[in-house]
């Protein structure tokens, strides 16, 4: 089966603009793992800004690009996708929360937003999220679904409210990203869960606009599906750290990739694949 290789490129680290906040609890351990391994394993996914193609929004890999900055790497190996590419699909993660009581979770979100969450049937809540009329939808273990309408706010205020809500429960409990969307599904996987928070789905253009204007989404909210996606390159870290011109680094990268192809060390999986060595 024929396929197109991902576009891999080495770019200046300071030209990478995250669209979401990095997770500090993950960033510093990541720095240590990269240094110990001596290789750059999974390249961040980036998208050039239409307003300035020499700058890139980080779709996936905010923690990895932050780690590169902390390590002082002048350049980072990335996978580049174009804004209107069919290879990109945008979704939203949901957050399942545990480590606090459901009532405390609700109170934390309401206090952060300064308003009371209102009951809503599940189907209507999902429709409100799809239309971007809801700021968030909260599912509780007792079967209740509650929502906060999106106010008529500009982009900055909209993201600020989302950030307030997410930070409110992250300070008090624990959260996992999940694709689950209903209370009964979460109960099977998380017996001690306190709640499930669902978010609106954004478009790639909206996320680009957020990053271009200098705003950020809360950590762990946006999810990008990229086809195909480059993983496990194990590219030598010394190549990124070397004092060489950027053009030369990219020539060396292309030669390295050609050698990997000739050695039949590149494998393409057309079907969904589950890995058990992460």
Secondary structure, 3 states (H helix, E strand, C coil): CCCCCCEEEEEEHHHEEECECCCHHHHHHHHHHHHHHCEECCCEEEEEECCEEEEEEEEECHHHHHHHHHCCCCEEEEEEECCCCCCEEEEECEEEEECCCHHHHHHHHHHHHCCCCEECCHHHHHHHHHCCCEEEEEECCCCCEEEEECCCCCHHHHHHHHHHHHHHHHCCCEEEEECCCCHHHHHHHCCCEEEEEEECCCCHHHHHHHHHCCCCECCCCEEEEECCCCCCCCEEHHHHHCCCCHHHHHHHHHHHHHHHHHCCCCCCCCCCCCCCCC
